[in-house]
Amino acid sequence: MPSYIEIDISELEIGDTLTRIDLPTIEGVEYLDDDDRPLVTVLAPRLIEEEEVVDELEGELAEGEEAPEEGEAAESAEAEDEG
């Protein structure tokens, strides 16, 4: 039994499925599952990652409002522009 079986999934798109028949032939290895047994299916994400939400919220700040932790950097840049 091999310690791992490497397959390239980089070209898969949402809705694609890899079945047992898609696995590489390996000398000395016999697959016992049916050829059409699904092993991998690419699904659309169900949740938005927290980082993406934060990025979106920062882009929606009201005019004159500063994002947390960036306010000091913005003031310092303005002071340099004036000087």
N, CA, C and O of each residue as an XYZ file, in Angstrom:
332
protein
N       0.846     -1.181      0.000
C       0.000      0.000      0.000
C       0.893      1.247      0.000
O       1.753      1.388      0.869
N       0.696      2.152     -0.969
C       1.537      3.358     -1.004
C       1.192      4.304      0.144
O       0.060      4.317      0.628
N       2.169      5.090      0.575
C       1.920      6.028      1.668
C       1.064      7.206      1.202
O       0.388      7.833      2.018
N       1.082      7.511     -0.087
C       0.218      8.552     -0.642
C       0.078      8.321     -2.149
O       0.886      7.627     -2.766
N      -0.945      8.909     -2.712
C      -1.150      8.895     -4.155
C      -1.306     10.349     -4.571
O      -2.218     11.036     -4.110
N      -0.427     10.815     -5.433
C      -0.437     12.218     -5.831
C      -1.264     12.398     -7.104
O      -1.067     11.708     -8.104
N      -2.203     13.355     -7.028
C      -2.992     13.711     -8.203
C      -3.035     15.234     -8.306
O      -3.037     15.932     -7.292
N      -3.069     15.742     -9.534
C      -3.104     17.182     -9.763
C      -4.559     17.626     -9.877
O      -5.281     17.202    -10.779
N      -4.977     18.485     -8.950
C      -6.357     18.976     -8.972
C      -6.414     20.451     -9.351
O      -7.470     21.075     -9.244
N      -5.297     21.014     -9.791
C      -5.227     22.447    -10.074
C      -6.134     22.867    -11.233
O      -6.531     24.030    -11.301
N      -6.462     21.972    -12.123
C      -7.300     22.315    -13.278
C      -8.792     22.086    -13.018
O      -9.622     22.381    -13.878
N      -9.134     21.565    -11.844
C     -10.539     21.298    -11.544
C     -11.298     22.594    -11.306
O     -10.754     23.556    -10.763
N     -12.551     22.607    -11.717
C     -13.417     23.753    -11.514
C     -14.621     23.319    -10.687
O     -14.836     22.127    -10.467
N     -15.402     24.292    -10.234
C     -16.581     24.003     -9.430
C     -17.483     23.035    -10.198
O     -17.817     23.257    -11.362
N     -17.861     21.966     -9.519
C     -18.726     20.955    -10.116
C     -17.972     19.763    -10.672
O     -18.586     18.735    -10.958
N     -16.645     19.867    -10.836
C     -15.858     18.749    -11.354
C     -15.711     17.662    -10.290
O     -15.687     17.939     -9.091
N     -15.614     16.426    -10.761
C     -15.454     15.283     -9.863
C     -14.357     14.378    -10.398
O     -14.277     14.128    -11.601
N     -13.519     13.892     -9.505
C     -12.543     12.861     -9.854
C     -13.078     11.536     -9.328
O     -13.568     11.447     -8.202
N     -12.974     10.516    -10.159
C     -13.419      9.189     -9.746
C     -12.211      8.269     -9.611
O     -11.083      8.668     -9.901
N     -12.447      7.070     -9.179
C     -11.375      6.087     -8.995
C     -10.605      5.879    -10.302
O      -9.391      5.679    -10.266
N     -11.268      5.921    -11.427
C     -10.599      5.692    -12.717
C      -9.575      6.788    -13.023
O      -8.667      6.581    -13.827
N      -9.721      7.955    -12.381
C      -8.800      9.069    -12.604
C      -7.482      8.906    -11.847
O      -6.532      9.644    -12.108
N      -7.409      7.967    -10.926
C      -6.172      7.742    -10.177
C      -5.116      7.121    -11.084
O      -5.446      6.352    -11.987
N      -3.852      7.450    -10.848
C      -2.791      6.898    -11.691
C      -2.597      5.404    -11.439
O      -2.861      4.894    -10.350
N      -2.130      4.728    -12.478
C      -1.776      3.318    -12.338
C      -0.429      3.240    -11.638
O       0.540      3.873    -12.059
N      -0.376      2.464    -10.572
C       0.848      2.316     -9.796
C       1.192      0.837     -9.751
O       0.359      0.001     -9.401
N       2.424      0.528    -10.109
C       2.860     -0.861    -10.123
C       2.722     -1.474     -8.729
O       3.206     -0.915     -7.745
N       2.061     -2.619     -8.657
C       1.879     -3.320     -7.400
C       0.667     -2.870     -6.608
O       0.421     -3.386     -5.517
N      -0.103     -1.912     -7.133
C      -1.279     -1.410     -6.430
C      -2.524     -1.795     -7.206
O      -2.620     -1.571     -8.413
N      -3.472     -2.377     -6.493
C      -4.754     -2.738     -7.089
C      -5.848     -1.958     -6.359
O      -6.007     -2.077     -5.144
N      -6.600     -1.158     -7.123
C      -7.704     -0.406     -6.536
C      -8.909     -1.331     -6.422
O      -9.232     -2.054     -7.364
N      -9.566     -1.309     -5.282
C     -10.681     -2.216     -5.042
C     -12.044     -1.575     -5.291
O     -13.031     -2.293     -5.449
N     -12.125     -0.253     -5.332
C     -13.400      0.429     -5.557
C     -13.797      0.382     -7.029
O     -12.970      0.139     -7.908
N     -15.084      0.622     -7.276
C     -15.579      0.713     -8.645
C     -14.920      1.891     -9.346
O     -14.580      2.888     -8.709
N     -14.737      1.773    -10.670
C     -14.095      2.828    -11.447
C     -14.841      4.155    -11.371
O     -14.214      5.212    -11.446
N     -16.154      4.127    -11.224
C     -16.936      5.361    -11.238
C     -17.215      5.919     -9.839
O     -18.022      6.837     -9.693
N     -16.560      5.381     -8.819
C     -16.756      5.884     -7.461
C     -16.134      7.270     -7.320
O     -14.936      7.426     -7.551
N     -16.927      8.286     -6.942
C     -16.368      9.639     -6.773
C     -15.417      9.696     -5.579
O     -15.714      9.172     -4.506
N     -14.274     10.340     -5.785
C     -13.291     10.512     -4.720
C     -13.151     11.973     -4.304
O     -12.959     12.273     -3.125
N     -13.247     12.882     -5.278
C     -13.097     14.311     -5.027
C     -14.147     15.054     -5.839
O     -14.312     14.800     -7.033
N     -14.858     15.973     -5.190
C     -15.797     16.846     -5.889
C     -15.530     18.272     -5.446
O     -15.409     18.549     -4.252
N     -15.439     19.182     -6.421
C     -15.191     20.589     -6.109
C     -16.530     21.289     -5.938
O     -17.364     21.298     -6.843
N     -16.720     21.873     -4.761
C     -17.957     22.583     -4.445
C     -17.688     24.072     -4.325
O     -16.568     24.488     -4.029
N     -18.710     24.864     -4.552
C     -18.598     26.310     -4.370
C     -18.483     26.599     -2.877
O     -19.089     25.900     -2.065
N     -17.712     27.621     -2.505
C     -17.598     27.951     -1.084
C     -18.940     28.409     -0.518
O     -19.729     29.058     -1.204
N     -19.183     28.059      0.748
C     -20.428     28.444      1.406
C     -20.257     29.650      2.309
O     -21.230     30.347      2.597
N     -19.039     29.910      2.761
C     -18.771     31.017      3.683
C     -17.731     31.945      3.097
O     -16.850     31.520      2.349
N     -17.841     33.219      3.444
C     -16.817     34.181      3.078
C     -15.827     34.215      4.233
O     -16.213     34.308      5.398
N     -14.556     34.138      3.896
C     -13.549     34.185      4.944
C     -13.579     35.537      5.637
O     -13.852     36.555      5.001
N     -13.303     35.555      6.924
C     -13.371     36.766      7.737
C     -12.496     37.865      7.163
O     -12.905     39.026      7.168
N     -11.317     37.548      6.672
C     -10.403     38.544      6.131
C     -11.030     39.288      4.957
O     -10.864     40.502      4.839
N     -11.751     38.578      4.087
C     -12.405     39.209      2.951
C     -13.475     40.191      3.423
O     -13.623     41.263      2.835
N     -14.212     39.852      4.456
C     -15.250     40.725      4.991
C     -14.620     41.996      5.535
O     -15.145     43.086      5.306
N     -13.509     41.882      6.249
C     -12.824     43.042      6.804
C     -12.364     43.958      5.678
O     -12.526     45.175      5.769
N     -11.787     43.387      4.607
C     -11.351     44.191      3.470
C     -12.515     44.953      2.849
O     -12.370     46.123      2.497
N     -13.660     44.304      2.714
C     -14.832     44.953      2.140
C     -15.319     46.087      3.033
O     -15.673     47.157      2.539
N     -15.338     45.862      4.328
C     -15.802     46.895      5.261
C     -14.875     48.100      5.254
O     -15.349     49.234      5.329
N     -13.571     47.886      5.165
C     -12.628     48.998      5.127
C     -12.862     49.850      3.889
O     -12.684     51.067      3.946
N     -13.253     49.253      2.781
C     -13.525     49.988      1.562
C     -14.811     50.786      1.632
O     -15.038     51.652      0.787
N     -15.660     50.521      2.614
C     -16.951     51.192      2.731
C     -16.983     52.257      3.821
O     -18.066     52.697      4.207
N     -15.845     52.676      4.321
C     -15.811     53.697      5.361
C     -16.346     55.013      4.816
O     -16.117     55.354      3.655
N     -17.049     55.739      5.651
C     -17.605     57.034      5.252
C     -16.470     58.016      5.019
O     -15.379     57.851      5.563
N     -16.729     59.051      4.199
C     -15.721     60.054      3.905
C     -15.248     60.712      5.193
O     -16.057     61.112      6.030
N     -13.939     60.822      5.345
C     -13.360     61.430      6.537
C     -13.157     60.434      7.665
O     -12.482     60.745      8.647
N     -13.724     59.251      7.544
C     -13.577     58.225      8.569
C     -12.319     57.428      8.269
O     -12.027     57.135      7.110
N     -11.583     57.081      9.297
C     -10.343     56.349      9.105
C     -10.474     54.934      9.634
O     -11.166     54.688     10.622
N      -9.803     54.009      8.966
C      -9.795     52.622      9.412
C      -8.945     52.508     10.667
O      -7.953     53.224     10.800
N      -9.308     51.627     11.589
C      -8.506     51.422     12.793
C      -7.078     51.044     12.439
O      -6.850     50.332     11.461
N      -6.130     51.505     13.210
C      -4.710     51.221     13.090
C      -4.064     51.879     11.883
O      -2.838     51.863     11.777
N      -4.822     52.446     10.984
C      -4.236     53.101      9.833
C      -4.324     54.614      9.967
O      -3.682     55.339      9.207
N      -5.098     55.095     10.910
C      -5.311     56.525     11.084
C      -4.013     57.279     11.312
O      -3.791     58.318     10.690
N      -3.165     56.788     12.177
C      -1.906     57.470     12.473
C      -1.023     57.520     11.249
O      -0.370     58.533     10.999
N      -0.991     56.444     10.480
C      -0.153     56.408      9.281
C      -0.653     57.424      8.260
O       0.153     58.080      7.600
N      -1.967     57.564      8.121
C      -2.540     58.512      7.171
C      -2.225     59.940      7.598
O      -1.872     60.762      6.753
N      -2.341     60.258      8.891
C      -2.045     61.603      9.381
C      -0.569     61.942      9.163
O      -0.233     63.065      8.788
N       0.289     60.984      9.394
C       1.718     61.199      9.227
C       2.041     61.458      7.753
O       2.889     62.298      7.452
N       1.382     60.754      6.834
C       1.611     60.959      5.404
C       1.136     62.334      4.986
O       1.791     62.992      4.177
N      -0.010     62.791      5.530
C      -0.522     64.122      5.208
C       0.425     65.199      5.703
O       0.636     66.199      5.016
N       0.993     65.015      6.870
C       1.919     65.991      7.437
C       3.162     66.105      6.557
O       3.683     67.204      6.365
N       3.633     65.006      6.031
C       4.799     65.015      5.156
C       4.494     65.721      3.851
O       5.343     66.439      3.322
N       3.263     65.522      3.309
C       2.862     66.169      2.070
C       2.803     67.685      2.236
O       3.139     68.418      1.306
N       2.377     68.170      3.415
C       2.242     69.601      3.676
C       3.596     70.259      3.908
O       3.748     71.461      3.688
N       4.584     69.477      4.354
C       5.867     70.038      4.760
C       6.871     70.077      3.710
O       7.991     70.531      3.944
